Amino acid sequence: MSKYAVVIAEQVYRDTKEAIFYKESLGTYKSNVSKFSKEVATFIKKLEISPKIGSNLSLRIGIDTNVKYNVIEDYILFYEVVDSEVYVLRLLPAKSNWMNTILKHI
């Protein structure tokens, strides 16, 4: 079983901090905020072994791309698989205009 190199963009760290801040500002229970953080970290860790577990973005937007996505609670994690590397691109709110944002990465 081969391992993929996972490269996380700095923006993903900022996106995650913003998501946590937003959840805390809404009064979300600390245990739920912690659960969300864990889910994000666990999914990214899984990408080392199984990068194709997400859904193909190209099927959703009608543009040919290697970008995949996974929904984690009310956020969408976008990543791209290129050869033996996985680039984690963004973590965006599902209720945002994420398509315009993610199209900049394609």
trRosetta pair geometry for C-beta under 8 A, 3 or more apart (Angstrom, degrees):
i j d omega theta_ij theta_ji phi_ij phi_ji
1 49 6.6 11 163 -146 123 97
2 84 6.9 -77 148 -135 131 115
3 48 5.1 -10 -158 170 92 94
3 49 6.4 -38 -114 -84 68 62
4 47 6.5 -83 76 144 127 73
4 48 5.5 -166 56 -150 76 38
4 49 7.4 -149 15 -55 92 16
4 51 5.1 6 18 -38 168 129
4 81 7.5 -50 -149 -135 153 95
4 84 5.5 -157 -123 180 71 61
4 85 6.3 153 -176 -110 90 19
4 86 5.0 66 137 -16 132 105
5 48 7.9 26 -100 -125 14 79
5 84 6.5 65 11 125 89 84
5 85 4.7 -27 68 -112 97 79
5 86 7.1 -179 87 25 46 70
6 44 6.4 125 172 176 151 85
6 47 5.2 101 -101 95 126 116
6 48 5.5 -76 -24 -75 119 76
6 85 7.7 160 -86 -164 24 62
6 86 4.8 -19 -109 68 70 106
6 88 6.5 33 -177 -22 96 108
7 85 6.2 12 -3 -177 112 110
7 86 7.0 172 24 85 68 51
7 87 5.1 -20 70 -109 103 67
7 88 7.0 -167 90 19 48 75
8 12 5.1 -100 -177 59 92 141
8 13 7.0 91 138 -44 118 88
8 44 6.7 20 -86 -155 122 139
8 88 4.5 -8 -115 54 68 123
9 12 5.0 110 65 -10 77 97
9 87 7.0 53 -42 178 97 88
9 88 6.2 -140 10 91 80 69
9 89 5.8 41 2 -135 139 33
9 90 7.3 -22 61 -63 136 54
10 13 5.7 -51 -165 30 46 112
10 14 6.7 41 143 -14 72 104
11 14 5.4 -55 -150 41 40 112
11 15 6.0 46 149 -25 71 104
11 89 7.6 -8 73 169 121 48
11 90 6.1 -33 116 -101 120 75
12 15 5.4 -48 -142 36 33 115
12 16 6.3 35 155 -21 64 104
12 77 7.9 52 -138 -141 114 91
12 88 5.2 26 -73 124 163 108
12 89 7.1 126 -64 102 108 17
12 90 6.3 -150 -87 -115 76 23
12 91 5.5 87 -146 -9 75 100
13 16 5.8 -53 -148 34 29 111
13 17 6.5 30 153 -17 63 105
14 17 5.7 -53 -147 37 32 111
14 18 6.2 33 154 -19 65 108
15 18 5.7 -58 -149 38 29 112
15 19 6.3 31 153 -22 65 106
15 90 5.9 125 -59 -164 162 66
15 91 3.9 153 120 59 131 89
15 92 6.7 -67 -149 -69 134 50
16 19 5.6 -51 -147 34 32 112
16 20 6.4 30 155 -16 64 105
16 37 7.2 88 -177 -121 113 79
16 40 6.0 152 -119 140 118 165
16 91 5.6 53 -65 55 71 154
17 20 5.8 -57 -150 38 30 110
17 21 6.2 32 152 -20 65 108
18 21 5.6 -53 -145 37 31 113
18 22 6.2 33 155 -21 64 107
19 22 5.7 -54 -147 36 29 112
19 23 6.3 28 154 -18 64 107
19 36 7.2 -138 135 146 118 136
19 75 5.8 -2 -124 -78 144 147
19 91 6.4 -67 -28 125 142 119
19 93 7.3 168 -106 -72 95 82
20 23 5.7 -54 -145 37 30 110
20 24 6.2 29 155 -16 65 108
20 33 5.8 86 -145 -168 81 110
20 36 7.3 174 -94 90 75 124
20 37 6.4 33 -90 -72 120 107
21 24 5.8 -59 -148 39 28 109
21 25 6.2 30 153 -22 64 108
22 25 5.6 -54 -146 35 29 113
22 26 6.6 26 155 -17 62 106
22 93 7.9 -56 97 -78 169 125
23 26 5.9 -58 -153 36 30 110
23 28 4.1 -40 173 27 86 147
23 32 7.3 -142 176 109 128 99
23 33 5.0 155 112 -104 132 96
23 36 6.5 -175 -70 29 171 161
24 27 7.8 53 177 -68 34 18
24 28 6.3 -77 -81 47 31 93
24 30 8.0 37 -110 -95 92 67
24 33 6.0 36 -67 -97 81 153
28 32 5.1 -108 171 82 102 122
28 33 5.4 121 105 -57 117 92
29 32 4.5 87 66 6 88 104
29 33 7.1 -158 95 -6 45 84
30 33 5.5 -53 -147 37 37 112
30 34 6.1 38 153 -20 68 106
31 34 5.6 -52 -147 38 31 114
31 35 6.3 37 150 -24 63 105
32 35 5.4 -46 -144 33 34 116
32 36 6.5 40 153 -22 63 100
33 36 5.7 -50 -153 32 32 114
33 37 6.6 33 150 -17 63 104
34 37 5.7 -53 -150 36 33 112
34 38 6.3 33 152 -19 65 107
35 38 5.7 -56 -149 38 30 113
35 39 6.3 34 153 -23 65 105
36 39 5.7 -54 -149 32 30 112
36 40 6.6 29 154 -18 64 103
36 72 7.1 113 -155 146 75 105
36 73 5.5 -39 -116 -4 101 152
36 75 7.9 86 -165 15 114 127
37 40 5.9 -55 -153 34 31 110
37 41 6.4 24 154 -12 66 109
38 41 5.8 -59 -145 42 31 108
38 42 5.9 32 157 -21 68 110
39 42 5.8 -53 -139 38 27 111
39 43 6.3 28 160 -19 62 106
39 72 5.0 158 126 -158 119 115
39 73 6.9 119 73 -21 156 100
40 43 6.1 -58 -151 35 26 108
40 44 6.5 22 155 -15 62 108
40 72 5.7 120 -80 139 70 167
40 75 7.8 -8 -87 83 113 139
40 77 6.7 153 -135 -75 84 136
40 91 6.7 16 -135 -119 128 148
41 44 5.9 -58 -149 38 30 110
41 45 6.3 32 153 -21 65 107
42 45 5.6 -55 -149 35 31 113
42 46 6.5 35 151 -23 64 103
43 46 5.6 -52 -152 31 34 114
43 47 7.0 47 148 -32 62 95
43 70 5.8 -168 -166 98 143 152
43 72 6.2 -114 -11 -78 153 129
43 77 6.3 138 107 48 143 161
44 47 5.6 -40 -162 12 38 119
44 77 7.6 -122 -67 -173 85 152
44 88 6.0 -4 -124 -82 107 153
45 48 6.2 -34 -178 5 46 113
46 49 6.3 -71 -167 47 50 94
46 50 5.6 -35 165 52 89 100
46 53 6.4 -31 134 24 124 153
47 50 7.0 -88 -116 73 26 54
47 51 4.9 54 -162 -102 75 73
47 53 7.7 -123 -93 30 60 109
47 79 6.5 -63 -123 139 148 170
47 86 4.7 -157 161 119 120 167
47 88 7.2 166 33 -68 173 104
48 51 7.8 102 -31 -59 5 88
48 86 7.6 -124 -81 26 38 135
50 53 4.7 56 131 -39 111 113
51 54 8.0 -38 170 12 51 98
51 68 7.6 139 160 37 77 149
51 79 7.5 -118 -159 119 95 130
51 81 4.7 126 137 -99 132 123
51 86 4.6 -154 -121 -85 131 129
52 68 7.2 -166 -135 -86 45 163
52 81 6.7 -19 -75 -36 73 166
53 70 7.2 23 104 -86 90 130
54 68 3.8 120 85 151 121 114
54 69 5.4 173 174 73 128 21
54 70 4.2 -99 -112 -54 103 91
54 77 7.7 -118 -106 86 140 92
54 79 6.9 134 8 47 158 103
55 59 7.1 -94 168 51 96 123
55 60 7.2 71 130 -35 120 120
55 68 6.3 153 73 -163 34 81
55 69 5.7 -32 61 63 88 77
55 70 7.1 142 12 -84 80 52
56 59 4.7 83 87 -3 102 105
56 60 7.6 174 102 -5 61 86
56 68 5.9 -48 -99 -108 40 78
57 60 5.5 -64 -159 40 46 111
57 61 5.9 3 160 9 83 113
57 65 5.7 -36 80 79 110 123
57 67 4.3 -18 27 97 142 96
57 68 6.2 -154 -17 -106 89 21
57 69 5.4 87 -73 -12 96 108
57 78 7.1 37 -69 -134 141 101
57 102 7.3 -129 -152 142 151 143
58 61 6.6 -72 -130 53 28 85
58 62 7.3 94 -178 -88 59 3
58 63 6.0 -112 -128 81 75 48
58 64 5.4 33 -135 -123 135 31
58 65 4.8 176 -70 39 96 74
58 67 7.5 131 -39 54 77 78
60 69 7.8 -34 13 32 150 132
61 65 7.7 12 61 16 122 129
61 99 6.4 152 -108 -138 123 111
61 103 7.8 -174 -172 -83 157 98
63 103 7.8 73 40 -122 162 96
63 106 6.6 72 119 155 135 159
65 80 7.7 -81 164 -114 95 107
65 106 4.9 -56 -112 -132 135 120
66 80 5.0 76 101 -158 99 90
66 81 5.7 -125 168 57 111 67
66 82 6.4 98 115 -74 160 72
67 78 5.8 -3 -173 -172 113 101
67 79 7.1 156 -151 85 67 27
67 80 4.9 -44 -94 -86 63 88
67 89 7.0 -28 -130 5 111 150
67 102 6.9 138 167 173 160 116
67 105 6.9 101 -90 102 139 114
67 106 6.2 -79 -16 -89 134 98
68 78 7.5 158 82 -153 41 54
68 79 5.8 -24 63 70 86 78
68 80 7.1 149 14 -98 74 35
68 81 6.6 27 -1 -10 122 102
69 76 5.3 1 -173 -180 123 105
69 77 6.5 154 -155 79 66 49
69 78 5.0 -25 -98 -99 91 65
69 79 7.4 149 -91 22 42 66
70 76 7.3 157 77 -156 35 61
70 77 5.0 -14 59 57 87 101
70 79 7.9 0 6 15 99 108
71 75 7.4 151 -157 84 56 42
71 76 5.5 -32 -100 -101 64 74
71 77 7.9 -177 -88 17 15 75
71 94 6.5 39 -134 -88 104 129
72 75 5.3 -23 70 71 85 93
72 76 7.5 153 23 -101 72 22
72 77 5.8 38 0 -16 118 111
72 91 7.8 -35 48 -145 125 106
74 93 6.5 0 134 -152 91 76
74 94 5.2 -116 -176 22 58 114
74 95 6.9 -14 179 -9 107 101
75 91 5.5 21 167 176 130 88
75 92 6.5 158 -158 81 80 29
75 93 5.8 -56 -104 -103 72 38
75 94 6.1 -136 -97 -29 15 83
76 91 7.4 173 82 -152 40 47
76 92 5.5 -21 58 64 90 82
76 93 7.8 27 14 122 82 10
76 94 5.4 109 -30 -88 98 75
76 98 6.0 52 53 -154 133 169
77 88 6.9 -32 -180 -153 103 101
77 90 7.6 -176 -147 95 43 48
77 91 5.1 -11 -101 -104 74 81
78 88 7.7 123 88 -165 51 54
78 89 4.5 -49 102 63 100 112
78 90 4.8 16 42 52 113 84
78 91 7.7 -159 18 -74 72 36
78 92 7.1 17 -9 9 112 106
78 98 8.0 167 -41 176 129 118
78 102 5.3 -176 -99 -123 169 124
78 105 7.2 131 127 60 137 156
79 86 5.7 18 168 177 126 96
79 87 6.2 168 -160 85 74 48
79 88 4.6 -33 -101 -106 107 53
79 89 5.9 177 -98 3 39 84
80 86 7.3 164 82 -157 42 53
80 87 4.7 -8 56 57 93 101
80 89 6.2 62 -9 -40 96 120
80 105 7.4 -158 -34 146 131 118
81 85 7.6 160 -155 88 49 46
81 86 5.4 -20 -101 -104 69 77
82 85 5.3 -18 70 67 84 94
82 86 7.9 161 25 -91 65 29
82 87 6.6 20 10 -6 111 110
89 102 7.1 90 115 -134 138 85
89 105 5.0 57 -158 -150 142 164
90 98 7.8 169 112 -152 135 98
90 101 6.5 164 -172 134 172 117
90 102 6.2 -134 41 -94 139 84
90 105 7.1 -147 -14 -34 114 149
92 96 5.5 -108 170 56 102 132
92 98 4.3 137 113 -114 145 110
92 101 6.0 148 -100 79 151 148
92 102 7.1 -113 2 -52 150 102
93 96 4.2 97 69 -21 96 108
93 98 7.3 -157 70 -62 52 109
94 98 7.2 -40 -129 -20 29 142
96 101 7.4 12 123 -3 121 138
97 100 5.1 7 141 21 106 113
97 101 6.9 123 103 -16 72 96
98 101 5.4 -64 -152 43 42 113
98 102 5.7 29 159 -15 80 111
99 102 6.2 -61 -139 42 27 101
99 103 6.1 35 160 -29 64 108
100 103 5.9 -52 -145 27 27 115
100 104 7.6 37 154 -28 56 96
101 104 6.4 -54 -176 15 34 112
102 105 5.6 -52 -167 29 53 112
102 106 7.1 51 141 -26 73 102
103 106 5.5 -52 -151 26 46 114
